[in-house]
Amino acid sequence: MLSKAILSAVLATTATALSLPPLIPSIPGVTEPLSSNAPPLPILQIPTPPLESPPFVGNQQLKPKKIGYFWTASGDNNHKDFLATYSLDDATFGTLLWITDVPSSGNSPHHLGSSLDGKTLVGGGLLSLLKTQDTAYYFDTTNPYQPKFKKSNRALLSSITDEIRAKPDGGFFITYMGSAVGSAPGRLVETDANFNIIHEWPEDVESTLNILGEQFNPHGLTVDWNKKIILTSDFVVPVTILKPASAIGIQKANTLRLWELDSRKIISTITIPNGQGIQDVKFIPGNSESAALATAVGPGQVWIIYPFRKNAQGGQGVAELLFDLGPRARNNLAIYSDISDNGKFAYFTLTLGNHVAALDISDLNNVKRLDDPDSNQGIVGPHYVKIAPDQKHLLVTDYFVQTGEIGVVNTPADFKAQWIDILPNGGLSFNRSIDFAGSYTNRGGAKPHSAVIFDLTDPKNPKYY
């Protein structure tokens, strides 16, 4: 029979809305030293339960109009990963409102997205697979100032959660970059309005042959709901950033997939020559041809994708070089982007270049650079970037990926959230930041990878992005 302590631990674990409890339950006095003393393993990690989170001091009285949610890893990789909620208002900027833990650790929290109604956030775990944990974590933001953990789940055929896009019916599209074991192919995962995984696309024979024939590791994701098309961009084979698979080198892709939205079928594969990892893709708002910008990480370039043009072979979708970001962008490992609502300005984070680039794309035949590519912006490791709903600020998190001893990707970072002013001409003025490393020393620091912004300035027209 189970001891009383073990039985209590199992019951407590199964009450946390995980789709599957940890393989090792939390047993006070037993699993804590196991977590801290376990040696790093190749690929898989010992599935120890998380250490309980330290107490925090939030602010339950403050009700800011602008709120920032940061999907964050505990720095020691043992304490629970968490969602940190902060004020982004001018007068109270950087005030911690609340911390919402998830019942697991070592997920390497990755991208974060909001439902269209602002009632739910979902954050993915890049490395959740390594501890055989759930890969997507959902938060109830009905009370936007004190989010609650709702549930988590995992896919059957895929893992390594990346980009997120909300569906009009309340569910999500989510790119899962790897297979169930972190190799190729990945999948485009779809949930219903209750956030249950209902499909792992593609499911038809022709599209499946397409992803088996050429490296399919979707990272970037953008949807044109009016023109009924989807674009995903293939980045890297996830397992090749980890030892021992990294011995063969990081396997980088040169392709994007164009999908038919209604059927969820892949129409065509679009190639960027020598792209060496196409990390991100986004449709340009208001563009008459539904053109999209894609980042080619190896050469440090921005390409434009015309999904309805035909190439020389008659295939649908054409890629053209739009702008070379220069020497500082070469072999950057990560270049992520965002585009203003009016389609005039685009911003790109050069993670290894310690730089945020700004482009005026109002005339696609005459793109203008708005930043000084040689300037020192005083940041380290910028990655995730979002333009605030008011279009007056840029939110950048200075952390990409650190796999520690088990991998070969350990990008430098200062673990800050930058709140950058957007000037009238689209240029940038670095202003304020939130220091996560210094604020969470009782967790070994904190690593904020991504963010969502709520703007409640107009109660009749709240914005969630």
matplotlib code that plots the C-alpha trace (Angstrom):
import matplotlib.pyplot as plt

x = [0.0, 1.1, 2.2, -0.1, 2.5, 2.9, -0.9, -1.5, 1.2, -0.4, -3.9, -2.5, -0.8, -3.8, -5.9, -3.8, -5.5, -2.5, -3.4, -1.0, 0.6, 4.4, 6.1, 7.6, 5.1, 6.1, 7.1, 8.3, 11.9, 12.5, 12.0, 13.6, 17.1, 16.5, 15.6, 18.7, 21.2, 20.1, 22.9, 22.1, 21.1, 21.3, 18.0, 15.5, 15.6, 14.6, 10.9, 11.1, 8.2, 8.7, 9.9, 7.2, 7.4, 8.6, 6.1, 5.7, 4.3, 1.8, -0.6, -4.2, -5.4, -3.8, -5.9, -3.8, -5.2, -2.2, -1.1, 1.9, 1.8, 5.2, 5.6, 8.6, 11.0, 12.4, 16.2, 17.2, 15.0, 13.6, 11.0, 7.6, 7.5, 5.1, 3.1, 4.1, 1.6, 2.9, 1.5, 2.6, 0.9, 3.2, 2.7, 3.0, 5.2, 6.9, 4.7, 4.2, 0.5, 0.4, 2.3, 0.5, 2.5, 2.0, 2.4, 5.6, 9.2, 11.9, 9.4, 11.6, 8.5, 8.3, 5.6, 2.4, -0.9, -4.3, -7.8, -9.7, -12.0, -9.1, -10.3, -7.6, -3.8, -1.9, 1.9, 3.9, 6.9, 9.8, 11.5, 8.6, 9.1, 12.4, 10.6, 7.6, 5.4, 2.5, 3.5, 0.7, -0.4, -3.7, -4.5, -7.9, -7.7, -11.3, -9.9, -7.0, -5.2, -5.0, -4.8, -5.4, -3.9, -6.7, -5.3, -2.5, -2.3, 0.0, -0.2, 0.1, 2.2, 4.1, 5.9, 8.1, 5.4, 6.0, 3.8, 0.2, -2.8, -6.3, -9.2, -12.5, -14.4, -12.3, -9.7, -6.1, -3.7, -0.3, 2.9, 4.6, 8.1, 9.0, 7.6, 6.6, 10.3, 11.5, 12.7, 11.0, 8.2, 6.3, 2.7, 0.2, -2.0, -5.6, -7.7, -11.4, -13.0, -12.4, -8.7, -8.8, -6.5, -8.7, -6.3, -2.6, -2.3, -1.7, -4.0, -4.5, -2.2, -0.8, 0.1, 1.6, 3.8, 4.8, 6.1, 7.8, 9.6, 11.2, 12.1, 8.9, 9.6, 7.0, 7.8, 6.4, 2.6, 0.3, -3.3, -5.2, -8.8, -10.3, -8.2, -8.4, -4.8, -2.1, 1.6, 4.0, 7.8, 10.2, 13.0, 15.2, 14.9, 14.6, 16.4, 19.6, 20.1, 20.5, 23.3, 24.2, 22.1, 23.8, 27.0, 25.6, 25.0, 21.8, 19.5, 18.1, 15.3, 14.8, 11.1, 7.6, 4.3, 1.3, -2.0, -5.6, -7.4, -10.7, -9.3, -6.1, -4.2, -0.8, -1.0, 2.7, 6.2, 8.0, 11.8, 14.1, 17.6, 20.1, 17.7, 19.3, 16.2, 13.1, 12.0, 9.1, 6.5, 3.7, 1.2, 1.5, -1.7, -3.7, -1.5, -3.6, -1.7, -1.7, 2.1, 4.0, 7.4, 9.7, 13.0, 15.9, 18.1, 21.3, 21.9, 20.2, 17.6, 14.0, 12.1, 8.6, 6.2, 3.5, 1.2, -1.0, 1.7, 2.9, 6.5, 8.3, 7.1, 3.5, 3.5, 1.6, 3.7, 6.8, 9.6, 11.7, 14.5, 13.1, 16.0, 19.4, 19.8, 23.5, 26.6, 25.2, 22.3, 24.3, 24.1, 22.0, 20.3, 17.1, 15.4, 11.8, 9.5, 6.3, 4.5, 2.5, -1.3, -1.1, 1.5, 4.0, 6.7, 8.4, 10.7, 13.2, 15.1, 18.7, 19.3, 23.0, 23.5, 22.0, 19.9, 16.4, 16.1, 13.4, 12.2, 9.8, 8.0, 5.3, 6.8, 7.9, 9.9, 11.9, 12.3, 14.1, 16.1, 15.1, 17.7, 21.5, 22.7, 26.0, 24.6, 24.8, 21.3, 22.3, 20.5, 21.6, 19.8, 16.5, 14.1, 10.3, 8.8, 5.3, 4.0, 1.6, -2.0, -1.7, 1.1, 3.2, 5.5, 7.5, 7.7, 10.8, 12.0, 15.7, 15.9, 15.8, 17.0, 19.5, 19.6, 22.5, 24.7, 22.3, 22.5, 24.4, 22.1, 22.8, 22.3, 23.5, 20.6, 20.1, 16.6, 14.8, 11.5, 12.2, 9.4, 10.6, 9.0, 8.0, 8.7, 6.4, 8.6, 8.7, 12.1, 12.8, 13.8, 14.8, 13.1, 12.3, 12.7, 11.7, 14.6, 13.6, 17.0, 17.1, 13.5, 13.5, 16.7, 14.8, 14.1, 17.6, 16.5, 13.9, 13.8, 10.9, 10.7, 7.5, 4.6, 1.0, -0.3, -3.9, -4.9, -8.1, -8.0, -11.3, -13.6, -15.9, -13.0, -10.4, -7.4, -5.6, -2.3]
y = [0.0, 3.6, 5.5, 8.3, 10.9, 9.5, 9.1, 12.7, 13.8, 11.9, 13.3, 16.8, 16.5, 15.1, 18.1, 20.6, 20.3, 18.6, 16.2, 13.7, 13.8, 13.9, 10.5, 11.3, 12.8, 15.5, 14.0, 16.5, 15.9, 13.4, 15.0, 18.4, 17.1, 14.9, 18.0, 19.9, 17.1, 15.3, 15.3, 16.6, 13.8, 13.7, 14.8, 13.6, 14.9, 13.4, 14.1, 15.6, 17.7, 21.4, 23.1, 25.2, 28.9, 31.5, 34.0, 37.2, 40.7, 41.7, 44.7, 43.8, 47.4, 48.7, 48.5, 49.8, 50.4, 48.7, 45.3, 43.2, 39.4, 37.7, 33.9, 33.2, 30.4, 30.2, 30.8, 27.7, 25.4, 23.8, 26.2, 26.4, 28.3, 31.3, 34.0, 37.4, 40.3, 43.9, 47.4, 49.1, 52.4, 55.4, 56.3, 52.7, 51.1, 47.9, 47.4, 43.6, 42.8, 39.1, 35.8, 32.8, 29.5, 26.4, 23.0, 22.1, 23.4, 23.2, 24.0, 26.7, 29.0, 30.1, 32.0, 33.4, 34.3, 35.7, 34.6, 37.2, 37.9, 38.4, 35.7, 33.2, 33.2, 30.2, 29.7, 27.0, 25.1, 24.8, 22.0, 20.5, 17.3, 16.7, 16.1, 14.3, 17.2, 19.0, 21.4, 24.1, 26.0, 27.9, 30.9, 32.3, 36.1, 36.9, 39.0, 40.5, 41.6, 38.2, 35.4, 31.9, 28.7, 26.9, 23.7, 22.2, 19.6, 18.0, 16.8, 13.2, 13.6, 16.8, 18.8, 22.0, 24.6, 27.9, 30.5, 31.1, 32.6, 32.9, 31.6, 33.5, 30.6, 30.9, 28.2, 28.5, 27.6, 26.7, 25.7, 22.6, 22.7, 19.1, 15.6, 13.8, 13.2, 16.6, 15.7, 16.4, 16.7, 19.0, 19.9, 22.8, 22.1, 23.3, 23.5, 24.0, 26.7, 24.6, 24.4, 20.7, 19.6, 18.5, 18.3, 18.1, 19.3, 18.2, 15.2, 14.6, 12.3, 14.9, 17.4, 14.7, 13.6, 17.2, 17.5, 14.1, 15.0, 18.3, 19.4, 20.6, 22.3, 25.2, 28.1, 31.3, 31.4, 34.0, 33.8, 35.9, 35.2, 37.3, 35.7, 32.3, 31.4, 30.5, 30.8, 28.8, 29.1, 26.3, 27.0, 24.2, 20.6, 21.1, 18.0, 19.2, 22.0, 19.3, 16.8, 14.4, 15.1, 18.5, 16.7, 16.7, 20.5, 22.4, 21.4, 24.6, 25.0, 27.2, 26.9, 28.2, 26.4, 28.0, 26.6, 26.7, 27.9, 26.1, 22.7, 23.0, 21.6, 22.7, 24.3, 24.8, 25.0, 28.4, 28.3, 31.1, 30.2, 29.7, 31.0, 28.9, 29.0, 31.0, 31.9, 34.3, 35.3, 37.9, 39.3, 43.0, 44.7, 46.2, 44.9, 44.4, 41.2, 39.7, 40.0, 38.8, 39.5, 36.5, 36.5, 34.5, 34.0, 32.8, 35.6, 38.2, 39.2, 40.2, 38.5, 39.4, 36.6, 37.1, 34.1, 34.6, 35.2, 32.2, 31.2, 30.2, 26.6, 27.7, 27.0, 29.4, 31.7, 33.8, 34.9, 38.0, 39.7, 42.9, 44.1, 43.0, 43.9, 44.0, 42.4, 42.6, 40.4, 37.6, 34.1, 35.6, 32.4, 34.3, 37.2, 37.8, 40.6, 42.6, 45.0, 48.1, 48.0, 50.5, 48.4, 51.2, 50.1, 46.8, 45.9, 43.0, 41.7, 40.6, 38.3, 37.8, 41.3, 42.9, 45.1, 46.1, 47.1, 49.4, 49.7, 52.0, 49.6, 52.0, 51.8, 48.3, 49.4, 51.9, 50.4, 52.8, 51.9, 54.0, 52.8, 53.2, 49.6, 50.4, 51.9, 50.4, 50.2, 48.9, 45.6, 42.0, 39.2, 40.8, 38.4, 38.5, 41.8, 43.2, 46.6, 47.8, 48.2, 52.0, 51.7, 54.0, 51.5, 48.4, 45.6, 43.5, 40.6, 40.1, 36.4, 33.7, 30.2, 28.7, 24.9, 24.7, 21.7, 19.6, 21.7, 24.0, 27.0, 29.3, 32.9, 35.7, 37.8, 40.5, 39.1, 42.4, 43.5, 46.7, 49.3, 51.3, 54.5, 54.5, 57.9, 59.6, 58.6, 55.0, 55.2, 54.0, 55.6, 53.3, 54.3, 51.9, 48.2, 45.6, 43.7, 40.0, 38.7, 41.1, 40.7, 36.9, 35.9, 33.5, 31.4, 31.7, 34.6, 34.6, 34.2, 36.1, 34.8, 36.4, 38.7, 39.7, 43.2, 44.1, 47.7, 48.5, 52.3, 52.3, 49.9, 49.6, 48.6, 46.7, 45.4, 42.1, 41.5]
z = [0.0, -0.6, 2.5, 3.7, 2.6, -0.9, -1.3, -0.3, -2.7, -5.6, -4.8, -4.6, -7.9, -9.8, -8.6, -10.5, -13.9, -15.5, -18.3, -16.8, -13.3, -13.0, -13.1, -9.7, -7.2, -4.8, -1.4, 1.2, 2.2, -0.5, -3.9, -3.1, -2.9, -5.9, -7.9, -6.9, -7.0, -10.2, -12.8, -16.3, -18.7, -22.5, -23.9, -21.2, -17.7, -14.4, -14.1, -10.6, -9.4, -9.0, -5.8, -4.2, -5.1, -2.6, -1.3, -3.2, -2.5, -5.1, -5.3, -5.1, -4.9, -8.1, -11.3, -14.1, -17.6, -19.3, -18.1, -19.1, -18.7, -18.8, -19.3, -17.2, -16.2, -12.7, -13.0, -11.1, -13.3, -10.2, -8.8, -10.5, -13.8, -13.6, -15.2, -13.9, -14.1, -14.1, -14.5, -17.7, -16.9, -16.8, -13.1, -11.8, -14.5, -13.3, -10.2, -9.7, -9.5, -9.2, -9.8, -11.1, -10.8, -13.0, -11.3, -13.1, -13.6, -16.3, -19.1, -20.6, -21.0, -24.6, -26.5, -24.9, -26.6, -25.7, -26.8, -28.7, -25.8, -23.4, -21.0, -21.5, -22.0, -23.3, -22.8, -24.4, -22.9, -25.3, -23.3, -21.4, -23.3, -21.5, -18.2, -19.9, -18.9, -20.5, -23.2, -23.2, -20.1, -19.9, -17.6, -16.7, -17.0, -16.3, -13.5, -15.5, -12.4, -10.8, -13.4, -12.3, -13.7, -15.6, -17.2, -19.3, -22.0, -24.5, -28.1, -29.2, -32.4, -31.6, -29.0, -28.6, -28.5, -30.4, -32.0, -31.0, -32.9, -31.5, -33.5, -33.8, -32.2, -29.0, -29.6, -30.8, -33.6, -32.2, -34.0, -32.4, -33.9, -33.2, -33.3, -30.2, -29.5, -30.7, -34.2, -37.5, -38.5, -36.2, -36.5, -36.6, -33.5, -33.2, -30.1, -29.6, -27.5, -24.3, -25.2, -26.0, -28.8, -31.6, -34.6, -35.4, -38.9, -41.6, -41.7, -45.4, -47.4, -49.8, -47.1, -45.0, -47.8, -48.2, -44.6, -44.8, -47.9, -46.7, -43.2, -41.4, -38.1, -38.0, -35.7, -37.2, -37.8, -39.3, -40.5, -43.0, -41.9, -44.8, -47.6, -45.8, -45.9, -43.3, -43.5, -41.2, -41.3, -40.7, -38.2, -36.8, -35.8, -32.0, -30.9, -32.7, -30.2, -27.5, -26.8, -28.2, -31.3, -31.6, -32.7, -36.2, -36.1, -35.7, -38.6, -40.0, -42.6, -45.6, -46.1, -45.4, -45.9, -47.4, -46.1, -47.2, -44.0, -44.6, -45.4, -43.3, -46.3, -47.4, -50.8, -51.4, -50.0, -50.5, -50.3, -49.2, -50.6, -47.9, -45.3, -42.5, -40.2, -41.1, -37.6, -38.0, -40.5, -40.3, -42.7, -43.3, -42.1, -45.0, -47.8, -50.9, -51.9, -48.3, -48.4, -45.3, -43.9, -43.0, -41.1, -42.5, -39.5, -41.2, -43.6, -41.4, -43.9, -44.2, -47.1, -48.4, -49.2, -51.8, -51.2, -54.3, -56.9, -59.0, -59.3, -62.5, -62.1, -61.6, -57.9, -55.6, -53.4, -54.2, -51.9, -52.6, -50.7, -49.1, -46.8, -45.6, -41.9, -42.2, -40.5, -37.0, -38.1, -39.6, -38.0, -35.2, -34.2, -33.6, -35.4, -34.3, -35.6, -35.2, -37.6, -36.7, -37.2, -40.1, -41.9, -42.0, -39.5, -38.8, -35.9, -35.6, -32.6, -33.3, -30.3, -30.6, -32.0, -28.9, -31.1, -32.1, -35.8, -37.1, -40.7, -42.5, -44.9, -46.0, -49.5, -50.1, -53.1, -50.9, -47.5, -45.0, -42.0, -38.9, -36.4, -36.4, -37.0, -35.2, -32.1, -28.6, -27.3, -23.9, -24.1, -24.0, -25.9, -27.1, -28.6, -28.2, -29.4, -29.4, -30.4, -27.7, -28.7, -28.4, -31.1, -28.9, -27.3, -28.1, -25.5, -25.8, -23.6, -23.3, -23.3, -25.9, -24.9, -22.4, -22.4, -19.9, -19.9, -22.0, -25.1, -27.3, -27.4, -24.5, -25.6, -23.4, -21.8, -19.2, -18.4, -18.7, -20.2, -22.2, -22.6, -25.6, -26.9, -30.6, -32.0, -34.5, -37.4, -36.2, -34.6, -31.1, -27.8, -25.0, -21.9, -19.0, -18.2, -15.6, -14.1, -13.7, -12.7, -9.7, -8.7, -8.3, -6.6, -4.4, -7.5, -8.8, -11.0, -13.7, -17.5, -19.2, -22.8, -24.0, -23.1, -23.8, -23.3, -22.2, -22.8, -20.9, -21.4, -23.2, -21.3, -24.3, -26.6, -24.6, -26.6, -26.0, -27.8]

ax = plt.figure().add_subplot(projection="3d")
ax.plot(x, y, z, "-o")
ax.set_aspect("equal")
plt.show()
